[in-house]
């Protein structure tokens, strides 16, 4: 009888709310940067969503509708992705692109829920350092009376640094909103252990209600795309100089990712033959490329523009080191991709970066966020082949043991069941 009941038990229904999601349909075209500059959060949520099918979870994903992507996509038999948006007065920002989009997405979510009268078992909201997602999660869990899971990809309280005057003005209000949402959630998920104690103290929530579930990767599947043929093709496409060390950057060309210091580092390395490969796009790409020309670095810096996640392994295969110099970073999932591919990392230990790199045992941590410090770290790392080999091997083993997609998906499903 118990077996028969279990076989008839319906899947757990999860409503996943995130303005950020990776659309593989855009891999061969382009990504509309002004709507949503592609970054690690999109890929992470996409990976987790795809893996939860294996854990008896039925998902409806409501994400931002962007040009070129379908309004509705049956990702699998159990998972459907909807692009939603209610247009509002567009507000442009050099730093954030179209800053009205989180509001437009939230209004689209509300319109969808009113139209469909959806009532899932679990509400899962993904937050990225802005006000709207946690505010929406707090509102909906009170109205719908269903348990809320809140994933804090970038904490306003712990990690986020204001990027302009408006950010600084809104920061106290944004912190209060995140605190309200965490208090209202049945479970809050953070990416690294460092945030647990701070969030618990600031919000008054017991640490038992905060779970640490890191970013994830299917390391073997990801690294398997970095074939010699794919790497050679990309090197030819970008005309990378032969026999020259390549230091790469993968991510959004945005203020918080620290793009100005990348060019300062290139200036510091003028006495070497190091070439910089910049893979990504963003709201400030035009400023970056203008600076490349103004500083006379055109022959030393290659900017690829948007790359689909499927091409990142081959791009990393063309690099000798990965550079990370963000102003703030909750985790830095690009590090997992580099570790999977055996690419050593030179980084500054802000936010969760030092935690992921185990205080320097899995990467080269520079002592301060300055161009001379980074230049010295890059020179030393390139000169020490034994360090690069042993660190890459250690990192490759760690990423497969600690950040496995299947394991974290299973833990996420367990969180859902524990609160229903």
C-alpha positions in Angstrom: 0.0 0.0 0.0 2.8 2.5 0.9 4.5 1.7 -2.4 1.3 2.3 -4.3 0.7 5.7 -2.5 4.3 6.8 -3.3 3.8 5.9 -7.0 0.7 8.1 -7.1 2.2 11.0 -5.2 2.3 14.1 -7.4 5.5 16.0 -8.0 6.3 19.0 -5.8 5.2 22.1 -7.6 7.7 25.0 -7.5 7.1 28.5 -8.8 10.6 29.9 -9.6 10.8 33.7 -9.9 13.9 35.3 -11.4 14.5 38.2 -13.7 17.7 36.5 -14.8 17.7 33.2 -16.9 19.9 31.8 -19.6 18.1 31.3 -22.9 20.0 28.7 -25.0 17.8 29.8 -28.0 20.0 32.9 -28.2 23.3 31.0 -28.3 23.7 31.3 -32.1 22.3 34.9 -32.4 23.0 37.6 -29.9 22.1 38.6 -26.4 20.2 41.9 -25.9 22.6 43.5 -23.5 20.5 46.5 -22.7 17.8 44.2 -21.4 19.9 41.8 -19.4 23.7 41.6 -19.6 24.5 37.9 -19.5 26.3 36.7 -16.4 26.9 33.8 -14.1 23.5 34.1 -12.3 21.6 33.3 -15.5 23.7 30.2 -16.2 23.5 29.0 -12.6 19.7 29.2 -12.4 19.4 27.5 -15.7 21.6 24.7 -14.6 19.8 24.1 -11.3 16.4 24.3 -13.0 17.3 21.7 -15.6 18.7 19.3 -13.0 15.7 19.4 -10.6 13.6 17.4 -13.1 15.4 14.3 -11.7 14.1 15.0 -8.2 10.3 14.8 -8.7 10.0 18.6 -9.0 7.6 20.3 -11.3 8.7 23.8 -12.1 7.1 27.0 -13.6 9.8 29.6 -14.2 8.7 33.3 -14.6 11.6 35.3 -16.0 12.1 38.5 -17.9 10.8 38.4 -21.4 13.6 39.6 -23.7 13.8 40.1 -27.4 14.5 37.0 -29.4 13.6 34.6 -26.6 10.2 32.7 -26.7 7.4 33.8 -24.4 6.8 30.2 -23.4 9.3 27.3 -23.5 8.7 23.7 -22.5 12.1 23.1 -21.1 11.1 19.5 -20.3 8.0 17.5 -19.5 8.0 19.0 -16.0 9.5 22.4 -16.5 8.0 25.4 -18.3 9.7 28.7 -18.7 7.6 31.9 -19.3 9.0 35.2 -20.3 6.9 37.9 -18.7 7.0 41.7 -18.8 4.6 44.6 -18.4 6.2 47.6 -20.1 6.7 50.7 -18.0 8.4 54.0 -18.6 11.9 53.1 -19.7 14.7 54.4 -17.5 18.2 54.1 -18.9 21.3 53.8 -16.8 24.9 53.6 -17.9 25.6 51.2 -15.0 22.5 49.0 -15.1 21.1 49.4 -18.6 17.3 49.6 -18.4 16.7 50.0 -14.7 12.9 49.7 -15.1 13.2 46.0 -16.1 13.0 44.5 -12.6 9.7 46.4 -12.1 8.4 45.4 -15.6 9.2 41.8 -14.8 7.5 42.0 -11.3 4.4 43.4 -12.9 4.5 40.6 -15.5 4.7 38.1 -12.7 1.7 39.6 -10.9 -0.3 39.6 -14.2 0.5 36.0 -14.8 -0.5 34.9 -11.3 -3.8 36.8 -11.5 -4.5 35.3 -15.0 -3.7 31.7 -14.1 -4.6 31.7 -10.4 -1.4 29.6 -9.9 -1.0 28.1 -6.5 2.3 26.1 -6.2 3.6 24.2 -3.2 6.8 26.4 -2.9 7.7 29.9 -4.1 11.4 30.2 -4.9 12.7 33.7 -5.6 16.2 34.5 -6.8 17.7 37.8 -5.6 20.7 39.7 -7.0 21.4 42.8 -5.0 18.4 44.9 -6.1 15.1 45.7 -4.3 12.4 44.3 -6.5 12.9 40.4 -6.2 13.0 40.2 -2.4 10.1 42.7 -2.2 8.1 40.6 -4.6 8.9 37.4 -2.6 7.9 39.0 0.7 4.6 40.2 -0.8 3.6 37.0 -2.5 4.4 34.7 0.4 2.1 36.9 2.6 -0.7 37.0 0.0 -0.6 33.4 -1.3 0.3 31.8 2.1 2.8 29.4 0.6 6.3 28.9 1.9 9.1 31.1 0.4 12.6 30.0 -0.4 14.9 32.9 -1.0 18.2 32.5 -2.8 20.5 35.4 -2.2 23.0 35.4 -5.1 24.3 38.8 -4.0 23.3 40.1 -0.6 22.4 43.8 -0.2 23.2 43.5 3.5 26.5 41.7 3.3 28.0 42.1 -0.2 26.6 44.7 -2.5 28.5 48.0 -2.8 26.4 51.0 -4.1 27.5 51.9 -7.6 26.1 55.5 -7.8 24.4 58.2 -5.8 20.9 56.7 -6.3 22.3 53.3 -5.1 23.7 55.0 -2.0 20.4 56.8 -1.3 18.3 53.6 -1.7 20.8 51.3 0.2 19.1 51.6 3.7 15.7 50.9 2.2 17.0 48.0 0.2 18.6 46.5 3.3 15.3 46.7 5.1 13.5 45.0 2.2 16.1 42.1 2.2 15.7 41.8 5.9 11.9 41.6 5.6 12.1 39.0 2.9 14.6 36.8 4.9 12.4 37.0 8.0 9.4 36.0 5.9 11.1 33.1 4.1 10.8 29.5 5.3 14.4 29.0 4.2 17.1 31.4 2.9 19.9 30.0 0.7 23.3 31.7 0.5 26.2 30.7 -1.7 29.0 30.8 0.9 29.2 30.2 4.7 30.6 33.7 5.3 27.2 35.3 4.9 25.3 33.1 7.3 26.3 34.7 10.6 26.0 38.2 9.3 22.5 37.7 7.9 21.4 35.8 11.0 22.6 38.7 13.3 21.1 41.4 11.1 17.7 39.8 10.5 17.3 38.0 13.8 16.7 34.7 11.9 18.1 31.5 13.3 21.1 30.2 11.4 19.2 26.9 11.1 16.9 28.7 8.6 19.8 29.6 6.4 21.3 27.0 4.1 24.5 27.2 2.2 24.1 25.8 -1.3 26.9 27.0 -3.6 27.0 27.7 -7.3 27.3 24.5 -9.3 28.7 22.9 -12.5 28.7 19.6 -14.3 32.5 19.8 -14.6 33.0 16.9 -17.0 30.3 18.0 -19.4 31.5 21.6 -19.3 35.2 20.8 -19.8 34.4 18.3 -22.5 33.6 21.2 -24.8 37.1 22.5 -24.6 38.4 20.3 -27.4 41.6 21.1 -29.3 39.6 21.7 -32.4 37.3 24.1 -30.7 40.2 26.0 -29.1 42.1 26.3 -32.3 39.0 27.6 -34.2 38.4 30.3 -31.6 42.1 31.3 -31.6 42.0 31.7 -35.3 38.7 33.6 -35.2 40.1 36.1 -32.7 43.6 36.2 -34.2 45.3 35.5 -30.9 49.1 35.8 -31.2 50.9 32.4 -31.3 53.3 31.6 -28.5 52.1 34.5 -26.3 50.7 34.1 -22.8 47.0 34.8 -22.7 45.3 36.2 -19.6 41.6 36.1 -19.9 38.5 37.7 -18.4 35.1 36.2 -18.7 32.0 38.1 -17.6 30.0 41.3 -17.9 31.9 44.4 -18.8 30.3 46.4 -16.0 31.4 48.7 -13.2 31.1 46.2 -10.4 33.3 43.7 -12.3 36.1 46.2 -12.2 36.8 46.7 -15.9 38.8 49.9 -15.4 41.5 48.1 -13.4 41.8 45.5 -16.2 43.2 48.2 -18.5 45.5 49.5 -15.7 46.9 46.0 -15.4 47.4 45.8 -19.2 49.4 49.1 -18.8 51.5 47.6 -16.0 52.3 44.6 -18.3 53.5 46.6 -21.3 57.0 45.3 -20.6 55.8 41.7 -21.3 54.2 40.0 -24.3 51.1 39.1 -22.3 47.8 39.4 -24.3 44.5 40.0 -22.7 41.4 38.2 -23.9 38.1 39.8 -22.7 35.1 37.5 -23.2 31.8 39.3 -22.5 29.5 42.2 -23.1 27.8 44.8 -21.0 26.5 48.3 -20.6 30.0 49.8 -20.5 31.6 47.8 -23.3 31.8 50.9 -25.5 33.6 52.7 -22.8 36.0 49.8 -22.3 36.8 49.6 -26.0 37.2 53.4 -26.3 39.8 53.2 -23.4 41.6 50.4 -25.2 42.0 52.6 -28.3 42.9 55.7 -26.2 45.6 53.9 -24.3 47.1 52.3 -27.4 46.3 48.8 -26.3 44.6 47.6 -29.4 47.4 45.1 -30.2 47.4 43.8 -26.6 43.7 43.4 -25.8 41.0 41.4 -27.7 37.3 41.9 -26.9 35.1 39.1 -28.2 31.7 40.5 -27.2 28.9 38.2 -26.1 29.8 34.5 -26.0 27.2 31.8 -25.3 27.9 29.6 -22.3 28.5 26.7 -24.7 31.6 28.5 -26.1 33.2 29.5 -22.8 35.1 26.2 -22.3 36.9 26.7 -25.7 37.6 30.3 -24.8 39.2 29.2 -21.5 41.2 26.6 -23.3 42.9 29.5 -25.2 43.9 31.1 -21.9 46.9 30.6 -19.6 45.3 32.4 -16.6 41.9 33.8 -15.6 41.8 37.2 -14.1 39.2 38.3 -11.5 39.2 41.9 -10.1 35.6 42.7 -9.1 34.6 45.4 -6.7 32.2 43.0 -5.0 31.4 39.4 -5.6 29.2 37.0 -3.7 30.7 33.9 -5.2 32.0 34.1 -8.8 30.7 31.1 -10.6 33.2 31.7 -13.5 35.8 30.3 -11.1 34.1 26.9 -11.1 34.2 26.9 -14.9 37.9 27.8 -14.9 38.6 25.1 -12.3 36.7 22.5 -14.3 38.8 23.4 -17.4 42.1 23.3 -15.5 42.6 27.1 -15.9 44.5 28.7 -13.0 43.0 31.9 -11.5 44.6 35.1 -10.3 42.1 37.1 -8.2 41.5 39.5 -5.4 39.8 38.0 -2.4 36.7 40.2 -2.1 33.4 38.7 -1.0 33.2 35.0 -1.5 36.2 34.7 -3.8 38.7 33.9 -1.1 36.3 31.3 0.2 36.0 29.5 -3.1 39.7 29.7 -3.7 40.3 28.3 -0.2 42.4 31.4 0.9 44.9 30.8 -2.0 45.3 27.1 -2.2 43.1 26.9 -5.3 44.2 30.1 -7.0 46.6 33.1 -6.7 45.2 35.7 -4.4 46.7 39.1 -4.8 47.2 41.0 -1.5 45.3 44.2 -2.6 43.1 45.4 -5.4 45.7 47.5 -7.3 47.1 47.2 -10.8 50.7 46.7 -9.6 49.6 43.9 -7.3 47.7 42.1 -10.1 50.6 42.6 -12.5 53.0 41.1 -10.0 50.7 38.2 -9.4 50.3 37.5 -13.1 54.0 37.6 -13.8 54.8 35.3 -10.9 52.0 32.9 -11.8 53.1 32.7 -15.4 56.7 32.2 -14.4 55.8 29.3 -12.0 54.7 26.5 -14.3 54.7 23.9 -11.4 52.3 26.1 -9.4 50.0 26.4 -12.4 49.9 22.6 -13.0 49.5 21.5 -9.4 46.9 24.2 -8.6 44.9 23.4 -11.7 44.9 19.7 -10.7 43.9 20.4 -7.1 41.1 22.8 -8.3 39.8 20.3 -10.8 39.4 17.7 -8.1 37.8 20.1 -5.7 35.2 21.5 -8.1 34.0 18.0 -8.9 33.8 17.0 -5.3 32.3 20.2 -3.8 30.3 22.0 -6.5 28.7 19.1 -8.3 25.4 20.1 -10.0 23.6 16.8 -9.2 24.4 17.0 -5.5 23.3 20.6 -5.0 20.1 19.9 -7.0 19.3 17.0 -4.6 20.0 19.3 -1.6 17.7 22.0 -3.1 14.9 19.5 -3.5 15.4 18.4 0.1 15.0 22.1 1.2 11.7 22.2 -0.7 10.4 19.1 1.0 11.5 20.2 4.4 9.3 23.3 4.4 6.2 22.0 2.7 
